[in-house]
């Protein structure tokens, strides 16, 4: 099974989880008289749509390179992540708006049994976050990482709801709005997490150099290939779940063009075989020069 197929399977898990929990939250919030739970349900409902977007993005990114997309279709991943962040931001503002309105509106205390529902939701969403985040790291997927943070944001809103309902129930009359203050606080946490999701996707789109460990590994592995004397330049960009690498390999200046071409092919094949998640390697052959800066920097 390819990395894309594994990521798609993980997204189906997120969609099913979000659907079931959104249903539970809506019912528990309505019958349990808890706006914090309803706010939680709003976020989970938004999560369903965002997970569908992630799914569509992952399926699109599987398309092979073509004439108009020679590097493949992996750039759709960070673009989908931006849309997912937008969903989160909208959810946070909707929750905040409704929370403020409810704070100023007298209402009954939440039902005690809603705490049991929330406790189960918190445990399940935190487990879901860890499952999806672990898979996103293994598959190197930005959009899956955003999906994982959806689960963590959901867990945070559930924790806030649990605290708010607990205060309202134990403090009694006069503290009914604690539930709504908890939902308002949760919206702030959601907005804060949005930046953590958005920033890596932006770096990916802008081709920022954020892969120092991978670059070091590429340089070390390259020197194991017969004929490669030095690596002058190494540029890495991430497209989808794979890395594209541009290398300037230094070779003996006395060899023929044909021999230099063969070294480049050996180097490319070796790196792809020995370093995971490399999609392609573009190699420029440089003649060795004792006076060049790259020699003295080694």
C-alpha contacts under 8 A as a table, 3 or more apart, distances in Angstrom:
res1	aa1	res2	aa2	distance
1	X	5	X	6.15
1	X	6	X	6.75
2	X	5	X	5.21
2	X	6	X	6.37
3	X	6	X	5.07
3	X	7	X	6.16
3	X	139	X	5.87
3	X	241	X	7.82
4	X	7	X	5.06
4	X	8	X	6.15
4	X	58	X	6.57
4	X	59	X	7.53
4	X	61	X	7.98
4	X	62	X	6.41
4	X	139	X	7.99
4	X	241	X	7.94
5	X	8	X	5.03
5	X	9	X	6.19
6	X	9	X	5.13
6	X	10	X	6.32
6	X	139	X	7.96
7	X	10	X	5.06
7	X	11	X	6.31
7	X	58	X	7.30
7	X	135	X	7.42
7	X	136	X	7.48
7	X	139	X	7.11
7	X	141	X	7.73
7	X	144	X	7.11
8	X	11	X	5.03
8	X	12	X	6.44
8	X	55	X	6.01
8	X	58	X	6.42
8	X	59	X	7.26
9	X	12	X	5.20
9	X	13	X	6.59
10	X	13	X	5.07
10	X	14	X	6.51
10	X	132	X	6.67
10	X	135	X	7.59
11	X	14	X	4.96
11	X	15	X	6.24
11	X	51	X	6.39
11	X	52	X	7.84
11	X	54	X	7.13
11	X	55	X	5.97
11	X	144	X	7.44
11	X	147	X	7.92
12	X	15	X	5.09
12	X	16	X	6.23
12	X	55	X	7.60
13	X	16	X	5.34
13	X	17	X	6.10
14	X	17	X	5.09
14	X	18	X	5.98
14	X	48	X	7.82
14	X	51	X	6.63
14	X	128	X	7.72
14	X	132	X	7.98
14	X	147	X	7.65
15	X	18	X	5.25
15	X	19	X	6.10
15	X	47	X	7.84
15	X	48	X	5.48
15	X	51	X	5.83
15	X	52	X	7.02
16	X	19	X	5.21
16	X	20	X	6.27
17	X	20	X	5.41
17	X	21	X	6.14
18	X	21	X	5.22
18	X	22	X	5.81
18	X	44	X	5.58
18	X	45	X	7.02
18	X	47	X	6.43
18	X	48	X	5.67
19	X	22	X	5.24
19	X	23	X	6.28
19	X	44	X	7.38
19	X	45	X	7.06
19	X	48	X	6.29
20	X	23	X	5.29
20	X	24	X	6.34
21	X	24	X	4.98
21	X	25	X	6.02
21	X	41	X	7.62
21	X	44	X	7.03
21	X	121	X	7.29
22	X	25	X	5.11
22	X	26	X	6.09
22	X	40	X	7.83
22	X	41	X	4.84
22	X	42	X	7.50
22	X	44	X	5.09
22	X	45	X	5.73
23	X	26	X	5.29
23	X	27	X	6.29
23	X	41	X	7.41
24	X	27	X	5.35
24	X	28	X	5.98
25	X	28	X	5.06
25	X	29	X	5.68
25	X	37	X	5.73
25	X	38	X	6.30
25	X	40	X	6.78
25	X	41	X	5.01
26	X	29	X	5.19
26	X	30	X	6.03
26	X	37	X	7.13
26	X	38	X	5.60
26	X	41	X	5.44
27	X	30	X	5.26
27	X	31	X	6.03
27	X	32	X	7.90
28	X	31	X	5.39
28	X	32	X	5.24
28	X	33	X	7.87
28	X	34	X	7.74
28	X	37	X	7.05
28	X	114	X	6.47
28	X	117	X	7.49
29	X	32	X	5.09
29	X	33	X	5.63
29	X	34	X	4.73
29	X	35	X	6.18
29	X	36	X	7.40
29	X	37	X	4.73
29	X	38	X	4.91
29	X	41	X	8.00
29	X	114	X	7.66
30	X	33	X	5.44
30	X	34	X	6.76
30	X	35	X	7.95
30	X	38	X	7.08
32	X	110	X	5.60
32	X	111	X	4.81
32	X	112	X	7.93
32	X	113	X	7.53
32	X	114	X	6.07
33	X	108	X	7.08
33	X	109	X	6.93
33	X	110	X	4.78
33	X	111	X	6.42
34	X	37	X	5.43
34	X	38	X	6.54
34	X	109	X	7.76
34	X	110	X	5.06
34	X	111	X	7.55
34	X	114	X	7.83
34	X	165	X	7.63
34	X	179	X	6.79
35	X	38	X	4.76
35	X	39	X	5.92
35	X	99	X	7.51
35	X	102	X	7.83
35	X	179	X	6.71
35	X	180	X	6.19
35	X	183	X	7.41
36	X	39	X	5.01
36	X	40	X	6.16
36	X	157	X	7.93
36	X	158	X	7.88
36	X	160	X	7.92
36	X	161	X	5.00
36	X	164	X	7.72
36	X	165	X	7.89
36	X	179	X	5.62
36	X	180	X	5.84
36	X	182	X	6.57
36	X	183	X	4.82
37	X	40	X	4.84
37	X	41	X	6.14
37	X	118	X	7.98
37	X	158	X	7.33
37	X	161	X	6.42
38	X	41	X	4.82
38	X	42	X	6.25
39	X	42	X	5.05
39	X	43	X	6.55
39	X	95	X	5.52
39	X	183	X	6.36
40	X	43	X	5.29
40	X	44	X	6.35
40	X	154	X	6.78
40	X	157	X	6.05
40	X	158	X	6.44
40	X	161	X	7.92
40	X	183	X	7.81
41	X	44	X	5.01
41	X	45	X	6.06
42	X	45	X	5.16
42	X	46	X	6.33
42	X	91	X	6.90
42	X	95	X	7.55
43	X	46	X	5.07
43	X	47	X	6.10
43	X	88	X	7.49
43	X	91	X	5.77
43	X	92	X	7.79
43	X	154	X	6.90
44	X	47	X	4.76
44	X	48	X	6.44
44	X	154	X	6.87
45	X	48	X	5.24
45	X	49	X	6.97
46	X	49	X	5.38
46	X	50	X	6.27
46	X	87	X	6.48
46	X	88	X	7.42
46	X	91	X	6.90
47	X	50	X	4.98
47	X	51	X	5.92
47	X	87	X	7.88
47	X	88	X	7.99
47	X	150	X	6.63
48	X	51	X	5.20
48	X	52	X	6.33
49	X	52	X	5.05
49	X	53	X	6.37
50	X	53	X	4.94
50	X	54	X	6.27
50	X	83	X	7.69
50	X	84	X	5.32
50	X	87	X	6.86
50	X	147	X	7.77
51	X	54	X	4.91
51	X	55	X	6.13
51	X	147	X	6.56
52	X	55	X	4.94
52	X	56	X	6.22
53	X	56	X	5.10
53	X	57	X	6.06
53	X	80	X	6.61
53	X	84	X	7.59
54	X	57	X	5.01
54	X	58	X	6.09
54	X	77	X	7.70
54	X	80	X	6.26
54	X	81	X	7.57
54	X	84	X	7.90
54	X	143	X	6.12
54	X	144	X	7.23
54	X	147	X	7.52
55	X	58	X	5.21
55	X	59	X	6.23
56	X	59	X	5.16
56	X	60	X	6.12
57	X	60	X	5.07
57	X	61	X	6.05
57	X	76	X	5.93
57	X	77	X	5.99
57	X	80	X	6.24
58	X	61	X	5.04
58	X	62	X	6.49
58	X	76	X	7.90
58	X	77	X	6.87
59	X	62	X	5.37
59	X	63	X	7.48
60	X	63	X	5.79
60	X	73	X	6.86
60	X	76	X	7.42
61	X	72	X	7.37
61	X	73	X	4.67
61	X	74	X	4.67
61	X	75	X	7.47
61	X	76	X	6.28
61	X	77	X	7.16
61	X	240	X	6.84
62	X	73	X	7.06
62	X	74	X	7.53
63	X	72	X	6.86
63	X	73	X	6.24
64	X	72	X	5.60
64	X	73	X	7.19
65	X	69	X	5.46
65	X	70	X	4.95
65	X	71	X	5.77
65	X	72	X	3.90
65	X	73	X	6.83
66	X	69	X	5.03
66	X	70	X	5.35
66	X	72	X	6.89
67	X	70	X	5.77
69	X	72	X	5.23
69	X	73	X	6.52
71	X	74	X	7.90
71	X	239	X	7.78
72	X	239	X	7.99
73	X	76	X	6.23
73	X	239	X	7.90
73	X	240	X	7.37
74	X	77	X	5.93
74	X	239	X	4.93
74	X	240	X	3.60
74	X	241	X	7.00
75	X	78	X	6.13
75	X	79	X	6.82
75	X	205	X	7.29
75	X	239	X	5.53
75	X	240	X	5.58
76	X	79	X	5.08
76	X	80	X	6.04
76	X	240	X	7.20
77	X	80	X	5.22
77	X	81	X	6.27
77	X	141	X	7.63
77	X	142	X	6.37
77	X	143	X	5.48
77	X	240	X	5.70
78	X	81	X	4.76
78	X	82	X	6.32
78	X	142	X	6.29
78	X	143	X	6.38
78	X	201	X	4.79
78	X	202	X	7.12
78	X	204	X	6.93
78	X	205	X	6.70
78	X	240	X	7.77
79	X	82	X	5.18
79	X	83	X	6.66
79	X	201	X	7.71
80	X	83	X	5.12
80	X	84	X	6.23
80	X	143	X	6.61
81	X	84	X	4.94
81	X	85	X	6.20
81	X	142	X	7.06
81	X	143	X	5.14
81	X	146	X	6.22
81	X	197	X	7.59
81	X	198	X	7.07
81	X	201	X	6.64
82	X	85	X	5.11
82	X	86	X	6.29
82	X	198	X	6.38
82	X	201	X	7.36
83	X	86	X	4.92
83	X	87	X	6.36
84	X	87	X	5.09
84	X	88	X	6.40
84	X	146	X	7.22
84	X	147	X	7.94
85	X	88	X	5.00
85	X	89	X	6.20
85	X	146	X	7.79
85	X	194	X	5.80
85	X	197	X	7.01
85	X	198	X	6.56
86	X	89	X	5.09
86	X	90	X	6.20
87	X	90	X	5.22
87	X	91	X	6.11
88	X	91	X	5.02
88	X	92	X	6.13
88	X	150	X	7.91
88	X	190	X	6.95
88	X	191	X	7.38
88	X	194	X	6.92
89	X	92	X	5.08
89	X	93	X	6.35
89	X	190	X	7.42
89	X	191	X	6.03
89	X	194	X	7.08
90	X	93	X	5.24
90	X	94	X	6.17
91	X	94	X	5.13
91	X	95	X	6.11
91	X	187	X	7.89
92	X	95	X	5.18
92	X	96	X	6.09
92	X	186	X	7.97
92	X	187	X	4.52
92	X	188	X	7.12
92	X	190	X	6.11
92	X	191	X	6.43
93	X	96	X	4.96
93	X	97	X	6.01
93	X	187	X	6.93
94	X	97	X	5.20
94	X	98	X	6.19
95	X	98	X	5.30
95	X	99	X	5.94
95	X	183	X	6.76
95	X	184	X	6.68
95	X	187	X	6.14
96	X	99	X	5.07
96	X	100	X	6.24
96	X	183	X	7.14
96	X	184	X	4.96
96	X	187	X	5.83
97	X	100	X	5.39
97	X	101	X	6.43
98	X	101	X	5.11
98	X	102	X	6.15
99	X	102	X	5.09
99	X	103	X	6.09
99	X	180	X	5.11
99	X	181	X	6.76
99	X	183	X	6.14
99	X	184	X	5.54
100	X	103	X	5.11
100	X	104	X	6.62
100	X	180	X	7.39
100	X	181	X	7.89
100	X	184	X	7.23
101	X	104	X	5.47
101	X	105	X	6.48
102	X	105	X	4.89
102	X	106	X	7.52
102	X	177	X	7.38
102	X	180	X	6.36
103	X	106	X	7.52
103	X	177	X	5.26
103	X	180	X	5.82
103	X	181	X	7.05
106	X	176	X	7.83
107	X	176	X	6.81
108	X	176	X	6.53
109	X	168	X	6.61
109	X	169	X	6.75
109	X	172	X	7.70
109	X	173	X	7.68
109	X	176	X	5.22
110	X	114	X	7.33
110	X	165	X	6.53
110	X	168	X	7.50
110	X	169	X	7.14
110	X	176	X	7.70
110	X	179	X	7.86
111	X	114	X	5.81
112	X	115	X	5.97
112	X	116	X	7.90
112	X	169	X	7.03
113	X	116	X	5.42
113	X	117	X	6.81
114	X	117	X	5.06
114	X	118	X	6.18
115	X	118	X	5.02
115	X	119	X	6.09
115	X	162	X	6.01
115	X	165	X	7.20
115	X	166	X	7.44
116	X	119	X	5.16
116	X	120	X	6.50
117	X	120	X	5.43
117	X	121	X	6.33
118	X	121	X	4.93
118	X	122	X	6.05
118	X	158	X	6.17
118	X	159	X	7.67
118	X	161	X	7.66
118	X	162	X	6.22
119	X	122	X	5.25
119	X	123	X	6.46
119	X	162	X	7.45
120	X	123	X	5.37
120	X	124	X	6.23
121	X	124	X	5.16
121	X	125	X	5.97
121	X	155	X	7.37
121	X	158	X	7.09
122	X	125	X	5.33
122	X	126	X	6.14
122	X	155	X	5.09
122	X	156	X	7.89
122	X	158	X	5.92
122	X	159	X	6.59
123	X	126	X	5.38
123	X	127	X	6.26
123	X	155	X	7.84
124	X	127	X	5.14
124	X	128	X	6.09
125	X	128	X	4.84
125	X	129	X	6.08
125	X	151	X	5.48
125	X	152	X	6.64
125	X	154	X	6.73
125	X	155	X	5.34
126	X	129	X	5.01
126	X	130	X	6.37
126	X	151	X	6.79
126	X	152	X	6.06
126	X	155	X	5.94
127	X	130	X	5.19
127	X	131	X	6.18
128	X	131	X	5.11
128	X	132	X	6.11
128	X	148	X	7.44
128	X	151	X	6.30
129	X	132	X	5.39
129	X	133	X	5.83
129	X	148	X	4.88
129	X	149	X	6.62
129	X	150	X	7.75
129	X	151	X	4.97
129	X	152	X	5.47
130	X	133	X	5.12
130	X	134	X	5.88
130	X	148	X	7.41
131	X	134	X	5.35
131	X	135	X	6.33
132	X	135	X	5.06
132	X	136	X	6.04
132	X	144	X	6.86
132	X	145	X	7.24
132	X	147	X	7.40
132	X	148	X	5.13
133	X	136	X	4.94
133	X	137	X	6.25
133	X	144	X	7.22
133	X	145	X	5.69
133	X	148	X	5.18
133	X	149	X	7.79
134	X	137	X	5.33
134	X	138	X	6.26
135	X	138	X	5.02
135	X	139	X	6.01
135	X	144	X	7.81
136	X	139	X	5.17
136	X	140	X	5.51
136	X	141	X	5.01
136	X	142	X	7.11
136	X	144	X	5.18
136	X	145	X	5.31
136	X	148	X	7.87
137	X	140	X	4.91
137	X	141	X	6.76
137	X	145	X	7.56
139	X	241	X	6.42
139	X	277	X	7.98
140	X	241	X	5.01
140	X	242	X	7.29
140	X	277	X	7.72
141	X	144	X	5.33
141	X	145	X	6.32
141	X	240	X	6.72
141	X	241	X	5.09
142	X	145	X	5.07
142	X	146	X	6.40
142	X	200	X	7.49
142	X	201	X	6.42
142	X	240	X	7.59
142	X	241	X	7.61
143	X	146	X	5.01
143	X	147	X	6.24
144	X	147	X	4.83
144	X	148	X	6.12
145	X	148	X	4.97
145	X	149	X	6.36
145	X	197	X	7.48
146	X	149	X	5.12
146	X	150	X	6.43
146	X	197	X	5.52
147	X	150	X	5.06
147	X	151	X	6.86
148	X	151	X	5.27
148	X	152	X	6.58
149	X	152	X	4.82
149	X	153	X	5.95
149	X	193	X	7.47
149	X	197	X	7.18
150	X	153	X	5.09
150	X	154	X	6.12
151	X	154	X	5.02
151	X	155	X	6.23
152	X	155	X	4.95
152	X	156	X	6.23
153	X	156	X	5.01
153	X	157	X	6.30
153	X	189	X	7.32
153	X	190	X	5.73
153	X	193	X	7.17
154	X	157	X	5.23
154	X	158	X	6.21
155	X	158	X	5.03
155	X	159	X	6.19
156	X	159	X	5.06
156	X	160	X	6.22
156	X	186	X	6.64
156	X	189	X	7.32
157	X	160	X	5.03
157	X	161	X	6.07
157	X	182	X	7.96
157	X	183	X	6.80
157	X	186	X	4.76
157	X	187	X	7.48
157	X	189	X	7.83
157	X	190	X	7.92
158	X	161	X	4.93
158	X	162	X	6.07
159	X	162	X	4.99
159	X	163	X	6.27
160	X	163	X	5.20
160	X	164	X	6.10
160	X	182	X	5.02
160	X	183	X	6.60
160	X	185	X	7.09
160	X	186	X	5.94
161	X	164	X	5.04
161	X	165	X	5.99
161	X	179	X	6.27
161	X	182	X	5.43
161	X	183	X	6.18
161	X	186	X	7.94
162	X	165	X	5.33
162	X	166	X	6.03
163	X	166	X	5.10
163	X	167	X	6.22
163	X	179	X	7.87
163	X	182	X	7.05
164	X	167	X	5.24
164	X	168	X	6.21
164	X	178	X	4.88
164	X	179	X	4.22
164	X	180	X	7.28
164	X	181	X	6.96
164	X	182	X	4.93
164	X	183	X	7.93
165	X	168	X	5.01
165	X	169	X	6.05
165	X	178	X	6.68
165	X	179	X	4.98
166	X	169	X	5.20
166	X	170	X	6.00
167	X	170	X	5.35
167	X	171	X	5.64
167	X	172	X	7.91
167	X	175	X	7.24
167	X	178	X	6.35
167	X	179	X	7.77
168	X	171	X	5.47
168	X	172	X	5.69
168	X	173	X	7.71
168	X	175	X	4.96
168	X	176	X	5.15
168	X	177	X	7.16
168	X	178	X	5.47
168	X	179	X	6.44
169	X	172	X	5.25
169	X	175	X	7.97
169	X	176	X	7.90
171	X	174	X	7.84
171	X	175	X	6.22
172	X	175	X	5.90
172	X	176	X	7.28
173	X	176	X	6.49
174	X	177	X	7.79
175	X	178	X	5.62
176	X	179	X	6.49
177	X	180	X	5.06
177	X	181	X	6.24
178	X	181	X	5.00
178	X	182	X	6.15
179	X	182	X	5.22
179	X	183	X	6.62
180	X	183	X	5.06
180	X	184	X	6.31
181	X	184	X	4.98
181	X	185	X	6.17
182	X	185	X	5.08
182	X	186	X	6.17
183	X	186	X	4.99
183	X	187	X	6.41
184	X	187	X	5.25
184	X	188	X	6.83
185	X	188	X	5.28
185	X	189	X	6.66
186	X	189	X	5.06
186	X	190	X	6.29
187	X	190	X	5.05
187	X	191	X	6.39
188	X	191	X	5.20
188	X	192	X	6.27
189	X	192	X	5.04
189	X	193	X	6.27
190	X	193	X	5.19
190	X	194	X	6.33
191	X	194	X	5.07
191	X	195	X	7.21
192	X	195	X	5.93
192	X	196	X	7.35
193	X	196	X	5.16
193	X	197	X	6.50
194	X	197	X	5.20
194	X	198	X	6.03
195	X	198	X	4.96
195	X	199	X	5.88
196	X	199	X	5.73
196	X	200	X	7.35
197	X	200	X	6.48
197	X	201	X	7.09
198	X	201	X	5.44
198	X	202	X	6.20
199	X	202	X	5.15
199	X	203	X	6.27
200	X	203	X	5.00
200	X	204	X	6.24
201	X	204	X	5.04
201	X	205	X	6.35
202	X	205	X	5.15
202	X	206	X	6.16
203	X	206	X	5.08
203	X	207	X	5.99
203	X	208	X	5.14
203	X	210	X	7.96
204	X	207	X	5.11
204	X	208	X	6.37
204	X	237	X	7.37
204	X	238	X	6.14
204	X	239	X	7.52
205	X	208	X	7.92
207	X	236	X	8.00
207	X	237	X	5.48
207	X	238	X	7.16
208	X	237	X	7.44
209	X	212	X	7.43
209	X	235	X	7.77
209	X	236	X	6.92
209	X	237	X	7.42
211	X	214	X	5.34
211	X	215	X	6.15
211	X	236	X	7.10
212	X	215	X	5.05
212	X	216	X	6.21
213	X	216	X	5.16
213	X	217	X	6.27
214	X	217	X	5.03
214	X	218	X	6.12
215	X	218	X	5.06
215	X	219	X	6.23
215	X	234	X	6.68
215	X	235	X	7.68
215	X	236	X	7.24
216	X	219	X	5.21
216	X	220	X	6.27
217	X	220	X	5.17
217	X	221	X	6.02
218	X	221	X	5.21
218	X	222	X	5.94
218	X	271	X	7.13
218	X	275	X	7.80
219	X	222	X	5.20
219	X	223	X	6.66
219	X	231	X	6.26
219	X	234	X	7.61
220	X	223	X	5.59
220	X	224	X	7.23
221	X	224	X	5.46
221	X	225	X	7.48
221	X	271	X	6.97
222	X	225	X	5.66
222	X	228	X	6.97
222	X	231	X	7.41
222	X	267	X	6.43
222	X	270	X	7.91
222	X	271	X	7.05
223	X	226	X	7.59
223	X	228	X	5.75
223	X	229	X	6.56
223	X	230	X	6.66
223	X	231	X	7.66
224	X	228	X	7.65
225	X	228	X	5.86
225	X	263	X	7.88
225	X	266	X	7.06
225	X	267	X	6.01
225	X	270	X	7.41
226	X	263	X	7.40
227	X	251	X	6.14
227	X	252	X	7.40
227	X	263	X	6.23
228	X	231	X	7.65
228	X	249	X	6.40
228	X	250	X	6.07
228	X	251	X	5.36
228	X	263	X	7.24
229	X	249	X	7.48
229	X	250	X	5.49
229	X	251	X	5.39
229	X	252	X	7.40
229	X	288	X	7.74
230	X	249	X	6.05
230	X	250	X	4.94
230	X	251	X	7.23
230	X	295	X	7.68
231	X	234	X	7.25
231	X	247	X	7.13
231	X	248	X	5.88
231	X	249	X	4.70
231	X	250	X	5.87
232	X	247	X	7.55
232	X	248	X	5.30
232	X	249	X	6.11
232	X	250	X	6.62
232	X	294	X	5.63
233	X	246	X	7.73
233	X	247	X	5.59
233	X	248	X	4.98
233	X	249	X	7.55
234	X	245	X	7.02
234	X	246	X	5.72
234	X	247	X	4.71
234	X	248	X	6.63
235	X	245	X	5.78
235	X	246	X	5.03
235	X	247	X	6.58
236	X	243	X	6.65
236	X	244	X	5.87
236	X	245	X	4.68
236	X	246	X	6.43
237	X	243	X	5.74
237	X	244	X	5.35
237	X	245	X	6.58
238	X	241	X	7.07
238	X	242	X	5.88
238	X	243	X	4.46
238	X	244	X	6.12
239	X	242	X	5.61
239	X	243	X	6.06
239	X	244	X	6.99
240	X	243	X	7.97
241	X	277	X	7.00
242	X	277	X	4.91
242	X	278	X	5.34
242	X	279	X	5.12
243	X	277	X	6.16
243	X	278	X	4.74
243	X	279	X	5.50
243	X	280	X	7.13
244	X	278	X	6.33
244	X	279	X	5.71
244	X	280	X	5.14
244	X	281	X	5.97
244	X	282	X	7.86
245	X	278	X	7.70
245	X	280	X	6.44
245	X	281	X	4.73
245	X	282	X	6.13
246	X	281	X	5.97
246	X	282	X	4.81
246	X	283	X	5.97
246	X	284	X	7.85
247	X	281	X	7.33
247	X	282	X	6.17
247	X	283	X	4.79
247	X	284	X	6.09
248	X	283	X	5.86
248	X	284	X	4.70
248	X	285	X	5.83
248	X	286	X	6.42
249	X	264	X	7.92
249	X	283	X	6.81
249	X	284	X	6.16
249	X	285	X	5.06
249	X	286	X	5.79
250	X	285	X	6.01
250	X	286	X	4.58
250	X	287	X	5.56
250	X	288	X	5.51
251	X	260	X	7.34
251	X	285	X	6.89
251	X	286	X	6.17
251	X	287	X	5.29
251	X	288	X	5.53
252	X	255	X	5.96
252	X	287	X	5.89
252	X	288	X	5.53
253	X	286	X	7.97
253	X	287	X	4.47
253	X	288	X	5.60
255	X	259	X	6.12
255	X	260	X	6.76
256	X	259	X	5.17
256	X	260	X	6.32
257	X	260	X	5.06
257	X	261	X	6.09
258	X	261	X	5.06
258	X	262	X	6.30
259	X	262	X	5.03
259	X	263	X	6.29
260	X	263	X	5.10
260	X	264	X	6.30
260	X	285	X	6.78
261	X	264	X	5.16
261	X	265	X	6.45
262	X	265	X	5.16
262	X	266	X	6.23
263	X	266	X	5.06
263	X	267	X	6.05
264	X	267	X	5.11
264	X	268	X	6.16
264	X	283	X	6.15
264	X	284	X	7.74
264	X	285	X	7.18
265	X	268	X	5.14
265	X	269	X	6.14
266	X	269	X	5.25
266	X	270	X	6.00
267	X	270	X	5.14
267	X	271	X	6.19
268	X	271	X	5.39
268	X	272	X	6.29
268	X	280	X	7.78
268	X	281	X	5.70
268	X	282	X	7.62
268	X	283	X	7.47
269	X	272	X	5.33
269	X	273	X	6.08
270	X	273	X	5.16
270	X	274	X	6.05
271	X	274	X	5.23
271	X	275	X	5.67
271	X	278	X	7.78
271	X	281	X	7.95
272	X	275	X	5.72
272	X	276	X	7.02
272	X	277	X	7.95
272	X	278	X	5.66
272	X	279	X	7.36
272	X	280	X	7.31
272	X	281	X	7.77
273	X	276	X	7.52
275	X	278	X	6.63
278	X	281	X	7.60
289	X	292	X	5.44
289	X	295	X	7.44
290	X	295	X	6.31
291	X	295	X	7.13
291	X	296	X	7.72
292	X	295	X	5.63
292	X	296	X	7.02
293	X	296	X	5.38
293	X	297	X	6.25
294	X	297	X	5.16
294	X	298	X	6.52
295	X	298	X	5.62
